[in-house]
Amino acid sequence: MAFLQVMITLSCILRVILYSKFGYLKEISLGKAVLLVVPLYAAIWLGHLALGRISQKQMRKGVFIFIASSGLYYLFLHSTR
């Protein structure tokens, strides 16, 4: 879990750096970019909380349903126009 948290954080930091280097974040200041860390860690904390309260069997079932419904959406409802 800690490895995933570090990887997610580093990938977000790297994206912000690269986006700003290539001019995609002209309207967003560094202070606002730092504020993006707050929802990131809130999501990590909620994930920790969920993993502690939900059994592995229920979690696998929920993940399967999410992936299956996302796949069906992109196969049948998502247009590529």
HTML snippet that shows the backbone in 3Dmol.js (N, CA, C, O; Angstrom):
<script src="https://3Dmol.org/build/3Dmol-min.js"></script>
<div id="view" style="width:600px;height:400px;position:relative"></div>
<script>
const pdb = `
ATOM      1  N   MET A   1       0.823  -1.187   0.000  1.00  0.00           N
ATOM      2  CA  MET A   1       0.000   0.000   0.000  1.00  0.00           C
ATOM      3  C   MET A   1       0.873   1.259   0.000  1.00  0.00           C
ATOM      4  O   MET A   1       0.598   2.219  -0.720  1.00  0.00           O
ATOM      5  N   ALA A   2       1.922   1.238   0.815  1.00  0.00           N
ATOM      6  CA  ALA A   2       2.806   2.401   0.880  1.00  0.00           C
ATOM      7  C   ALA A   2       3.477   2.645  -0.467  1.00  0.00           C
ATOM      8  O   ALA A   2       3.650   3.790  -0.884  1.00  0.00           O
ATOM      9  N   PHE A   3       3.851   1.567  -1.141  1.00  0.00           N
ATOM     10  CA  PHE A   3       4.470   1.693  -2.462  1.00  0.00           C
ATOM     11  C   PHE A   3       3.523   2.381  -3.432  1.00  0.00           C
ATOM     12  O   PHE A   3       3.940   3.265  -4.181  1.00  0.00           O
ATOM     13  N   LEU A   4       2.253   1.986  -3.429  1.00  0.00           N
ATOM     14  CA  LEU A   4       1.272   2.611  -4.313  1.00  0.00           C
ATOM     15  C   LEU A   4       1.090   4.090  -3.986  1.00  0.00           C
ATOM     16  O   LEU A   4       0.966   4.916  -4.891  1.00  0.00           O
ATOM     17  N   GLN A   5       1.073   4.426  -2.707  1.00  0.00           N
ATOM     18  CA  GLN A   5       0.927   5.819  -2.316  1.00  0.00           C
ATOM     19  C   GLN A   5       2.094   6.658  -2.825  1.00  0.00           C
ATOM     20  O   GLN A   5       1.900   7.763  -3.329  1.00  0.00           O
ATOM     21  N   VAL A   6       3.304   6.128  -2.690  1.00  0.00           N
ATOM     22  CA  VAL A   6       4.482   6.852  -3.170  1.00  0.00           C
ATOM     23  C   VAL A   6       4.431   6.991  -4.682  1.00  0.00           C
ATOM     24  O   VAL A   6       4.717   8.065  -5.210  1.00  0.00           O
ATOM     25  N   MET A   7       4.073   5.929  -5.389  1.00  0.00           N
ATOM     26  CA  MET A   7       4.028   5.981  -6.848  1.00  0.00           C
ATOM     27  C   MET A   7       2.962   6.953  -7.350  1.00  0.00           C
ATOM     28  O   MET A   7       3.200   7.690  -8.307  1.00  0.00           O
ATOM     29  N   ILE A   8       1.810   6.962  -6.726  1.00  0.00           N
ATOM     30  CA  ILE A   8       0.749   7.892  -7.131  1.00  0.00           C
ATOM     31  C   ILE A   8       1.190   9.331  -6.885  1.00  0.00           C
ATOM     32  O   ILE A   8       1.002  10.198  -7.738  1.00  0.00           O
ATOM     33  N   THR A   9       1.775   9.580  -5.720  1.00  0.00           N
ATOM     34  CA  THR A   9       2.236  10.926  -5.401  1.00  0.00           C
ATOM     35  C   THR A   9       3.311  11.391  -6.369  1.00  0.00           C
ATOM     36  O   THR A   9       3.247  12.510  -6.878  1.00  0.00           O
ATOM     37  N   LEU A  10       4.299  10.539  -6.627  1.00  0.00           N
ATOM     38  CA  LEU A  10       5.374  10.910  -7.544  1.00  0.00           C
ATOM     39  C   LEU A  10       4.867  11.131  -8.964  1.00  0.00           C
ATOM     40  O   LEU A  10       5.333  12.039  -9.653  1.00  0.00           O
ATOM     41  N   SER A  11       3.919  10.312  -9.408  1.00  0.00           N
ATOM     42  CA  SER A  11       3.393  10.508 -10.760  1.00  0.00           C
ATOM     43  C   SER A  11       2.619  11.817 -10.864  1.00  0.00           C
ATOM     44  O   SER A  11       2.679  12.486 -11.896  1.00  0.00           O
ATOM     45  N   CYS A  12       1.897  12.192  -9.819  1.00  0.00           N
ATOM     46  CA  CYS A  12       1.179  13.474  -9.829  1.00  0.00           C
ATOM     47  C   CYS A  12       2.153  14.644  -9.837  1.00  0.00           C
ATOM     48  O   CYS A  12       1.958  15.613 -10.570  1.00  0.00           O
ATOM     49  N   ILE A  13       3.203  14.554  -9.024  1.00  0.00           N
ATOM     50  CA  ILE A  13       4.205  15.625  -8.991  1.00  0.00           C
ATOM     51  C   ILE A  13       4.891  15.743 -10.349  1.00  0.00           C
ATOM     52  O   ILE A  13       5.097  16.850 -10.847  1.00  0.00           O
ATOM     53  N   LEU A  14       5.242  14.618 -10.944  1.00  0.00           N
ATOM     54  CA  LEU A  14       5.899  14.624 -12.247  1.00  0.00           C
ATOM     55  C   LEU A  14       4.996  15.220 -13.318  1.00  0.00           C
ATOM     56  O   LEU A  14       5.466  15.978 -14.167  1.00  0.00           O
ATOM     57  N   ARG A  15       3.718  14.892 -13.292  1.00  0.00           N
ATOM     58  CA  ARG A  15       2.782  15.464 -14.261  1.00  0.00           C
ATOM     59  C   ARG A  15       2.686  16.970 -14.124  1.00  0.00           C
ATOM     60  O   ARG A  15       2.710  17.694 -15.120  1.00  0.00           O
ATOM     61  N   VAL A  16       2.576  17.444 -12.884  1.00  0.00           N
ATOM     62  CA  VAL A  16       2.473  18.891 -12.666  1.00  0.00           C
ATOM     63  C   VAL A  16       3.726  19.591 -13.178  1.00  0.00           C
ATOM     64  O   VAL A  16       3.635  20.636 -13.821  1.00  0.00           O
ATOM     65  N   ILE A  17       4.900  19.016 -12.895  1.00  0.00           N
ATOM     66  CA  ILE A  17       6.155  19.616 -13.360  1.00  0.00           C
ATOM     67  C   ILE A  17       6.207  19.645 -14.886  1.00  0.00           C
ATOM     68  O   ILE A  17       6.522  20.678 -15.477  1.00  0.00           O
ATOM     69  N   LEU A  18       5.900  18.523 -15.521  1.00  0.00           N
ATOM     70  CA  LEU A  18       5.978  18.460 -16.979  1.00  0.00           C
ATOM     71  C   LEU A  18       4.909  19.316 -17.651  1.00  0.00           C
ATOM     72  O   LEU A  18       5.184  19.974 -18.654  1.00  0.00           O
ATOM     73  N   TYR A  19       3.692  19.311 -17.108  1.00  0.00           N
ATOM     74  CA  TYR A  19       2.651  20.158 -17.688  1.00  0.00           C
ATOM     75  C   TYR A  19       3.037  21.627 -17.605  1.00  0.00           C
ATOM     76  O   TYR A  19       2.832  22.381 -18.556  1.00  0.00           O
ATOM     77  N   SER A  20       3.594  22.033 -16.473  1.00  0.00           N
ATOM     78  CA  SER A  20       3.977  23.439 -16.347  1.00  0.00           C
ATOM     79  C   SER A  20       5.172  23.763 -17.241  1.00  0.00           C
ATOM     80  O   SER A  20       5.253  24.871 -17.770  1.00  0.00           O
ATOM     81  N   LYS A  21       6.091  22.831 -17.419  1.00  0.00           N
ATOM     82  CA  LYS A  21       7.256  23.064 -18.280  1.00  0.00           C
ATOM     83  C   LYS A  21       6.842  23.298 -19.729  1.00  0.00           C
ATOM     84  O   LYS A  21       7.435  24.126 -20.420  1.00  0.00           O
ATOM     85  N   PHE A  22       5.825  22.568 -20.188  1.00  0.00           N
ATOM     86  CA  PHE A  22       5.382  22.691 -21.569  1.00  0.00           C
ATOM     87  C   PHE A  22       4.223  23.680 -21.743  1.00  0.00           C
ATOM     88  O   PHE A  22       3.638  23.767 -22.822  1.00  0.00           O
ATOM     89  N   GLY A  23       3.893  24.420 -20.684  1.00  0.00           N
ATOM     90  CA  GLY A  23       2.942  25.515 -20.794  1.00  0.00           C
ATOM     91  C   GLY A  23       1.481  25.145 -20.658  1.00  0.00           C
ATOM     92  O   GLY A  23       0.619  25.963 -20.981  1.00  0.00           O
ATOM     93  N   TYR A  24       1.169  23.959 -20.197  1.00  0.00           N
ATOM     94  CA  TYR A  24      -0.240  23.578 -20.065  1.00  0.00           C
ATOM     95  C   TYR A  24      -0.897  24.145 -18.807  1.00  0.00           C
ATOM     96  O   TYR A  24      -2.123  24.186 -18.709  1.00  0.00           O
ATOM     97  N   LEU A  25      -0.092  24.574 -17.861  1.00  0.00           N
ATOM     98  CA  LEU A  25      -0.644  25.056 -16.596  1.00  0.00           C
ATOM     99  C   LEU A  25      -0.390  26.545 -16.399  1.00  0.00           C
ATOM    100  O   LEU A  25      -0.062  26.973 -15.293  1.00  0.00           O
ATOM    101  N   LYS A  26      -0.534  27.327 -17.440  1.00  0.00           N
ATOM    102  CA  LYS A  26      -0.262  28.763 -17.344  1.00  0.00           C
ATOM    103  C   LYS A  26      -1.209  29.458 -16.370  1.00  0.00           C
ATOM    104  O   LYS A  26      -0.808  30.400 -15.686  1.00  0.00           O
ATOM    105  N   GLU A  27      -2.447  29.008 -16.299  1.00  0.00           N
ATOM    106  CA  GLU A  27      -3.444  29.648 -15.442  1.00  0.00           C
ATOM    107  C   GLU A  27      -3.351  29.172 -14.000  1.00  0.00           C
ATOM    108  O   GLU A  27      -3.939  29.795 -13.116  1.00  0.00           O
ATOM    109  N   ILE A  28      -2.633  28.092 -13.740  1.00  0.00           N
ATOM    110  CA  ILE A  28      -2.572  27.523 -12.396  1.00  0.00           C
ATOM    111  C   ILE A  28      -1.238  27.893 -11.756  1.00  0.00           C
ATOM    112  O   ILE A  28      -0.172  27.613 -12.305  1.00  0.00           O
ATOM    113  N   SER A  29      -1.314  28.527 -10.585  1.00  0.00           N
ATOM    114  CA  SER A  29      -0.094  28.912  -9.883  1.00  0.00           C
ATOM    115  C   SER A  29       0.465  27.703  -9.122  1.00  0.00           C
ATOM    116  O   SER A  29      -0.203  26.678  -8.979  1.00  0.00           O
ATOM    117  N   LEU A  30       1.689  27.844  -8.643  1.00  0.00           N
ATOM    118  CA  LEU A  30       2.308  26.769  -7.882  1.00  0.00           C
ATOM    119  C   LEU A  30       1.531  26.499  -6.598  1.00  0.00           C
ATOM    120  O   LEU A  30       1.416  25.350  -6.173  1.00  0.00           O
ATOM    121  N   GLY A  31       1.004  27.537  -5.988  1.00  0.00           N
ATOM    122  CA  GLY A  31       0.200  27.372  -4.771  1.00  0.00           C
ATOM    123  C   GLY A  31      -1.044  26.530  -5.012  1.00  0.00           C
ATOM    124  O   GLY A  31      -1.387  25.670  -4.201  1.00  0.00           O
ATOM    125  N   LYS A  32      -1.715  26.778  -6.125  1.00  0.00           N
ATOM    126  CA  LYS A  32      -2.892  25.979  -6.463  1.00  0.00           C
ATOM    127  C   LYS A  32      -2.506  24.540  -6.769  1.00  0.00           C
ATOM    128  O   LYS A  32      -3.236  23.608  -6.433  1.00  0.00           O
ATOM    129  N   ALA A  33      -1.361  24.365  -7.403  1.00  0.00           N
ATOM    130  CA  ALA A  33      -0.904  23.015  -7.707  1.00  0.00           C
ATOM    131  C   ALA A  33      -0.610  22.244  -6.427  1.00  0.00           C
ATOM    132  O   ALA A  33      -0.889  21.048  -6.342  1.00  0.00           O
ATOM    133  N   VAL A  34      -0.048  22.921  -5.435  1.00  0.00           N
ATOM    134  CA  VAL A  34       0.232  22.274  -4.157  1.00  0.00           C
ATOM    135  C   VAL A  34      -1.071  21.893  -3.465  1.00  0.00           C
ATOM    136  O   VAL A  34      -1.131  20.881  -2.766  1.00  0.00           O
ATOM    137  N   LEU A  35      -2.113  22.698  -3.655  1.00  0.00           N
ATOM    138  CA  LEU A  35      -3.414  22.373  -3.055  1.00  0.00           C
ATOM    139  C   LEU A  35      -4.005  21.075  -3.612  1.00  0.00           C
ATOM    140  O   LEU A  35      -4.863  20.463  -2.976  1.00  0.00           O
ATOM    141  N   LEU A  36      -3.556  20.658  -4.781  1.00  0.00           N
ATOM    142  CA  LEU A  36      -4.037  19.400  -5.347  1.00  0.00           C
ATOM    143  C   LEU A  36      -3.588  18.193  -4.531  1.00  0.00           C
ATOM    144  O   LEU A  36      -4.137  17.101  -4.676  1.00  0.00           O
ATOM    145  N   VAL A  37      -2.600  18.391  -3.680  1.00  0.00           N
ATOM    146  CA  VAL A  37      -2.124  17.302  -2.819  1.00  0.00           C
ATOM    147  C   VAL A  37      -3.197  16.934  -1.785  1.00  0.00           C
ATOM    148  O   VAL A  37      -3.294  15.777  -1.377  1.00  0.00           O
ATOM    149  N   VAL A  38      -3.993  17.909  -1.367  1.00  0.00           N
ATOM    150  CA  VAL A  38      -5.013  17.660  -0.344  1.00  0.00           C
ATOM    151  C   VAL A  38      -6.032  16.607  -0.800  1.00  0.00           C
ATOM    152  O   VAL A  38      -6.239  15.639  -0.068  1.00  0.00           O
ATOM    153  N   PRO A  39      -6.681  16.739  -1.971  1.00  0.00           N
ATOM    154  CA  PRO A  39      -7.613  15.685  -2.380  1.00  0.00           C
ATOM    155  C   PRO A  39      -6.904  14.359  -2.669  1.00  0.00           C
ATOM    156  O   PRO A  39      -7.492  13.292  -2.494  1.00  0.00           O
ATOM    157  N   LEU A  40      -5.666  14.421  -3.103  1.00  0.00           N
ATOM    158  CA  LEU A  40      -4.919  13.191  -3.352  1.00  0.00           C
ATOM    159  C   LEU A  40      -4.786  12.382  -2.066  1.00  0.00           C
ATOM    160  O   LEU A  40      -5.083  11.188  -2.043  1.00  0.00           O
ATOM    161  N   TYR A  41      -4.339  13.037  -1.000  1.00  0.00           N
ATOM    162  CA  TYR A  41      -4.173  12.315   0.254  1.00  0.00           C
ATOM    163  C   TYR A  41      -5.508  11.996   0.918  1.00  0.00           C
ATOM    164  O   TYR A  41      -5.597  11.030   1.677  1.00  0.00           O
ATOM    165  N   ALA A  42      -6.543  12.781   0.652  1.00  0.00           N
ATOM    166  CA  ALA A  42      -7.871  12.421   1.142  1.00  0.00           C
ATOM    167  C   ALA A  42      -8.344  11.131   0.484  1.00  0.00           C
ATOM    168  O   ALA A  42      -8.938  10.279   1.144  1.00  0.00           O
ATOM    169  N   ALA A  43      -8.085  10.985  -0.805  1.00  0.00           N
ATOM    170  CA  ALA A  43      -8.460   9.747  -1.505  1.00  0.00           C
ATOM    171  C   ALA A  43      -7.654   8.564  -0.987  1.00  0.00           C
ATOM    172  O   ALA A  43      -8.195   7.470  -0.826  1.00  0.00           O
ATOM    173  N   ILE A  44      -6.368   8.771  -0.725  1.00  0.00           N
ATOM    174  CA  ILE A  44      -5.546   7.693  -0.167  1.00  0.00           C
ATOM    175  C   ILE A  44      -6.063   7.288   1.207  1.00  0.00           C
ATOM    176  O   ILE A  44      -6.140   6.098   1.512  1.00  0.00           O
ATOM    177  N   TRP A  45      -6.417   8.264   2.040  1.00  0.00           N
ATOM    178  CA  TRP A  45      -6.931   7.971   3.374  1.00  0.00           C
ATOM    179  C   TRP A  45      -8.257   7.212   3.297  1.00  0.00           C
ATOM    180  O   TRP A  45      -8.472   6.256   4.042  1.00  0.00           O
ATOM    181  N   LEU A  46      -9.145   7.639   2.394  1.00  0.00           N
ATOM    182  CA  LEU A  46     -10.419   6.932   2.240  1.00  0.00           C
ATOM    183  C   LEU A  46     -10.207   5.505   1.739  1.00  0.00           C
ATOM    184  O   LEU A  46     -10.921   4.589   2.147  1.00  0.00           O
ATOM    185  N   GLY A  47      -9.230   5.318   0.858  1.00  0.00           N
ATOM    186  CA  GLY A  47      -8.900   3.973   0.400  1.00  0.00           C
ATOM    187  C   GLY A  47      -8.401   3.101   1.530  1.00  0.00           C
ATOM    188  O   GLY A  47      -8.766   1.929   1.624  1.00  0.00           O
ATOM    189  N   HIS A  48      -7.564   3.668   2.393  1.00  0.00           N
ATOM    190  CA  HIS A  48      -7.083   2.941   3.569  1.00  0.00           C
ATOM    191  C   HIS A  48      -8.252   2.541   4.466  1.00  0.00           C
ATOM    192  O   HIS A  48      -8.330   1.410   4.946  1.00  0.00           O
ATOM    193  N   LEU A  49      -9.145   3.480   4.677  1.00  0.00           N
ATOM    194  CA  LEU A  49     -10.314   3.234   5.516  1.00  0.00           C
ATOM    195  C   LEU A  49     -11.187   2.132   4.924  1.00  0.00           C
ATOM    196  O   LEU A  49     -11.652   1.247   5.642  1.00  0.00           O
ATOM    197  N   ALA A  50     -11.404   2.188   3.625  1.00  0.00           N
ATOM    198  CA  ALA A  50     -12.233   1.174   2.965  1.00  0.00           C
ATOM    199  C   ALA A  50     -11.585  -0.203   3.029  1.00  0.00           C
ATOM    200  O   ALA A  50     -12.265  -1.199   3.276  1.00  0.00           O
ATOM    201  N   LEU A  51     -10.273  -0.265   2.806  1.00  0.00           N
ATOM    202  CA  LEU A  51      -9.586  -1.556   2.856  1.00  0.00           C
ATOM    203  C   LEU A  51      -9.648  -2.182   4.241  1.00  0.00           C
ATOM    204  O   LEU A  51      -9.670  -3.406   4.369  1.00  0.00           O
ATOM    205  N   GLY A  52      -9.675  -1.354   5.273  1.00  0.00           N
ATOM    206  CA  GLY A  52      -9.753  -1.872   6.633  1.00  0.00           C
ATOM    207  C   GLY A  52     -11.128  -2.367   7.018  1.00  0.00           C
ATOM    208  O   GLY A  52     -11.257  -3.180   7.933  1.00  0.00           O
ATOM    209  N   ARG A  53     -12.164  -1.891   6.336  1.00  0.00           N
ATOM    210  CA  ARG A  53     -13.540  -2.229   6.737  1.00  0.00           C
ATOM    211  C   ARG A  53     -14.241  -3.222   5.814  1.00  0.00           C
ATOM    212  O   ARG A  53     -15.244  -3.821   6.200  1.00  0.00           O
ATOM    213  N   ILE A  54     -13.736  -3.398   4.629  1.00  0.00           N
ATOM    214  CA  ILE A  54     -14.397  -4.267   3.656  1.00  0.00           C
ATOM    215  C   ILE A  54     -13.590  -5.546   3.503  1.00  0.00           C
ATOM    216  O   ILE A  54     -12.362  -5.517   3.420  1.00  0.00           O
ATOM    217  N   SER A  55     -14.296  -6.666   3.468  1.00  0.00           N
ATOM    218  CA  SER A  55     -13.600  -7.941   3.302  1.00  0.00           C
ATOM    219  C   SER A  55     -13.033  -8.052   1.887  1.00  0.00           C
ATOM    220  O   SER A  55     -13.511  -7.401   0.957  1.00  0.00           O
ATOM    221  N   GLN A  56     -12.002  -8.889   1.744  1.00  0.00           N
ATOM    222  CA  GLN A  56     -11.366  -9.045   0.435  1.00  0.00           C
ATOM    223  C   GLN A  56     -12.337  -9.579  -0.607  1.00  0.00           C
ATOM    224  O   GLN A  56     -12.278  -9.190  -1.773  1.00  0.00           O
ATOM    225  N   LYS A  57     -13.226 -10.464  -0.190  1.00  0.00           N
ATOM    226  CA  LYS A  57     -14.198 -11.033  -1.128  1.00  0.00           C
ATOM    227  C   LYS A  57     -15.123  -9.944  -1.671  1.00  0.00           C
ATOM    228  O   LYS A  57     -15.392  -9.896  -2.871  1.00  0.00           O
ATOM    229  N   GLN A  58     -15.603  -9.082  -0.798  1.00  0.00           N
ATOM    230  CA  GLN A  58     -16.474  -7.988  -1.230  1.00  0.00           C
ATOM    231  C   GLN A  58     -15.708  -6.994  -2.104  1.00  0.00           C
ATOM    232  O   GLN A  58     -16.245  -6.476  -3.083  1.00  0.00           O
ATOM    233  N   MET A  59     -14.455  -6.734  -1.743  1.00  0.00           N
ATOM    234  CA  MET A  59     -13.644  -5.790  -2.523  1.00  0.00           C
ATOM    235  C   MET A  59     -13.420  -6.319  -3.933  1.00  0.00           C
ATOM    236  O   MET A  59     -13.552  -5.575  -4.905  1.00  0.00           O
ATOM    237  N   ARG A  60     -13.076  -7.619  -4.049  1.00  0.00           N
ATOM    238  CA  ARG A  60     -12.873  -8.204  -5.382  1.00  0.00           C
ATOM    239  C   ARG A  60     -14.149  -8.132  -6.213  1.00  0.00           C
ATOM    240  O   ARG A  60     -14.106  -7.831  -7.406  1.00  0.00           O
ATOM    241  N   LYS A  61     -15.274  -8.408  -5.581  1.00  0.00           N
ATOM    242  CA  LYS A  61     -16.551  -8.352  -6.286  1.00  0.00           C
ATOM    243  C   LYS A  61     -16.843  -6.926  -6.758  1.00  0.00           C
ATOM    244  O   LYS A  61     -17.281  -6.729  -7.892  1.00  0.00           O
ATOM    245  N   GLY A  62     -16.605  -5.935  -5.902  1.00  0.00           N
ATOM    246  CA  GLY A  62     -16.831  -4.545  -6.275  1.00  0.00           C
ATOM    247  C   GLY A  62     -15.913  -4.096  -7.397  1.00  0.00           C
ATOM    248  O   GLY A  62     -16.345  -3.393  -8.311  1.00  0.00           O
ATOM    249  N   VAL A  63     -14.641  -4.499  -7.335  1.00  0.00           N
ATOM    250  CA  VAL A  63     -13.687  -4.131  -8.390  1.00  0.00           C
ATOM    251  C   VAL A  63     -14.091  -4.781  -9.705  1.00  0.00           C
ATOM    252  O   VAL A  63     -14.035  -4.144 -10.757  1.00  0.00           O
ATOM    253  N   PHE A  64     -14.499  -6.054  -9.651  1.00  0.00           N
ATOM    254  CA  PHE A  64     -14.936  -6.738 -10.863  1.00  0.00           C
ATOM    255  C   PHE A  64     -16.143  -6.041 -11.483  1.00  0.00           C
ATOM    256  O   PHE A  64     -16.191  -5.842 -12.697  1.00  0.00           O
ATOM    257  N   ILE A  65     -17.110  -5.671 -10.659  1.00  0.00           N
ATOM    258  CA  ILE A  65     -18.304  -4.984 -11.167  1.00  0.00           C
ATOM    259  C   ILE A  65     -17.919  -3.637 -11.780  1.00  0.00           C
ATOM    260  O   ILE A  65     -18.431  -3.271 -12.839  1.00  0.00           O
ATOM    261  N   PHE A  66     -17.032  -2.905 -11.131  1.00  0.00           N
ATOM    262  CA  PHE A  66     -16.593  -1.614 -11.657  1.00  0.00           C
ATOM    263  C   PHE A  66     -15.889  -1.774 -13.002  1.00  0.00           C
ATOM    264  O   PHE A  66     -16.189  -1.048 -13.950  1.00  0.00           O
ATOM    265  N   ILE A  67     -14.961  -2.712 -13.089  1.00  0.00           N
ATOM    266  CA  ILE A  67     -14.226  -2.920 -14.336  1.00  0.00           C
ATOM    267  C   ILE A  67     -15.154  -3.413 -15.443  1.00  0.00           C
ATOM    268  O   ILE A  67     -15.050  -2.967 -16.585  1.00  0.00           O
ATOM    269  N   ALA A  68     -16.057  -4.327 -15.110  1.00  0.00           N
ATOM    270  CA  ALA A  68     -16.986  -4.844 -16.115  1.00  0.00           C
ATOM    271  C   ALA A  68     -17.919  -3.739 -16.623  1.00  0.00           C
ATOM    272  O   ALA A  68     -18.149  -3.626 -17.827  1.00  0.00           O
ATOM    273  N   SER A  69     -18.453  -2.928 -15.711  1.00  0.00           N
ATOM    274  CA  SER A  69     -19.362  -1.864 -16.144  1.00  0.00           C
ATOM    275  C   SER A  69     -18.604  -0.796 -16.943  1.00  0.00           C
ATOM    276  O   SER A  69     -19.147  -0.251 -17.904  1.00  0.00           O
ATOM    277  N   SER A  70     -17.368  -0.492 -16.562  1.00  0.00           N
ATOM    278  CA  SER A  70     -16.566   0.461 -17.343  1.00  0.00           C
ATOM    279  C   SER A  70     -16.286  -0.079 -18.737  1.00  0.00           C
ATOM    280  O   SER A  70     -16.366   0.658 -19.720  1.00  0.00           O
ATOM    281  N   GLY A  71     -15.959  -1.365 -18.824  1.00  0.00           N
ATOM    282  CA  GLY A  71     -15.703  -1.986 -20.126  1.00  0.00           C
ATOM    283  C   GLY A  71     -16.934  -1.976 -21.010  1.00  0.00           C
ATOM    284  O   GLY A  71     -16.843  -1.683 -22.202  1.00  0.00           O
ATOM    285  N   LEU A  72     -18.086  -2.294 -20.432  1.00  0.00           N
ATOM    286  CA  LEU A  72     -19.325  -2.283 -21.204  1.00  0.00           C
ATOM    287  C   LEU A  72     -19.675  -0.867 -21.675  1.00  0.00           C
ATOM    288  O   LEU A  72     -20.139  -0.668 -22.798  1.00  0.00           O
ATOM    289  N   TYR A  73     -19.444   0.099 -20.804  1.00  0.00           N
ATOM    290  CA  TYR A  73     -19.703   1.486 -21.194  1.00  0.00           C
ATOM    291  C   TYR A  73     -18.851   1.865 -22.400  1.00  0.00           C
ATOM    292  O   TYR A  73     -19.369   2.395 -23.384  1.00  0.00           O
ATOM    293  N   TYR A  74     -17.556   1.598 -22.331  1.00  0.00           N
ATOM    294  CA  TYR A  74     -16.672   1.989 -23.433  1.00  0.00           C
ATOM    295  C   TYR A  74     -16.916   1.170 -24.692  1.00  0.00           C
ATOM    296  O   TYR A  74     -16.686   1.661 -25.797  1.00  0.00           O
ATOM    297  N   LEU A  75     -17.370  -0.049 -24.548  1.00  0.00           N
ATOM    298  CA  LEU A  75     -17.673  -0.858 -25.737  1.00  0.00           C
ATOM    299  C   LEU A  75     -18.933  -0.391 -26.453  1.00  0.00           C
ATOM    300  O   LEU A  75     -18.964  -0.301 -27.680  1.00  0.00           O
ATOM    301  N   PHE A  76     -19.980  -0.092 -25.670  1.00  0.00           N
ATOM    302  CA  PHE A  76     -21.282   0.130 -26.294  1.00  0.00           C
ATOM    303  C   PHE A  76     -21.794   1.564 -26.258  1.00  0.00           C
ATOM    304  O   PHE A  76     -22.567   1.944 -27.137  1.00  0.00           O
ATOM    305  N   LEU A  77     -21.399   2.376 -25.284  1.00  0.00           N
ATOM    306  CA  LEU A  77     -21.996   3.699 -25.143  1.00  0.00           C
ATOM    307  C   LEU A  77     -21.059   4.849 -25.446  1.00  0.00           C
ATOM    308  O   LEU A  77     -21.518   5.959 -25.715  1.00  0.00           O
ATOM    309  N   HIS A  78     -19.796   4.620 -25.412  1.00  0.00           N
ATOM    310  CA  HIS A  78     -18.821   5.698 -25.618  1.00  0.00           C
ATOM    311  C   HIS A  78     -18.582   5.874 -27.120  1.00  0.00           C
ATOM    312  O   HIS A  78     -18.085   4.968 -27.790  1.00  0.00           O
ATOM    313  N   SER A  79     -18.935   7.028 -27.629  1.00  0.00           N
ATOM    314  CA  SER A  79     -18.713   7.250 -29.059  1.00  0.00           C
ATOM    315  C   SER A  79     -17.335   7.832 -29.269  1.00  0.00           C
ATOM    316  O   SER A  79     -16.819   8.542 -28.406  1.00  0.00           O
ATOM    317  N   THR A  80     -16.737   7.539 -30.402  1.00  0.00           N
ATOM    318  CA  THR A  80     -15.391   8.014 -30.710  1.00  0.00           C
ATOM    319  C   THR A  80     -15.401   9.140 -31.733  1.00  0.00           C
ATOM    320  O   THR A  80     -14.414   9.341 -32.440  1.00  0.00           O
ATOM    321  N   ARG A  81     -16.492   9.869 -31.818  1.00  0.00           N
ATOM    322  CA  ARG A  81     -16.596  10.965 -32.792  1.00  0.00           C
ATOM    323  C   ARG A  81     -15.724  12.101 -32.449  1.00  0.00           C
ATOM    324  O   ARG A  81     -15.699  13.099 -33.170  1.00  0.00           O
TER     325      ARG A  81
END
`;
const viewer = $3Dmol.createViewer("view");
viewer.addModel(pdb, "pdb");
viewer.setStyle({}, {cartoon: {color: "spectrum"}});
viewer.zoomTo();
viewer.render();
</script>
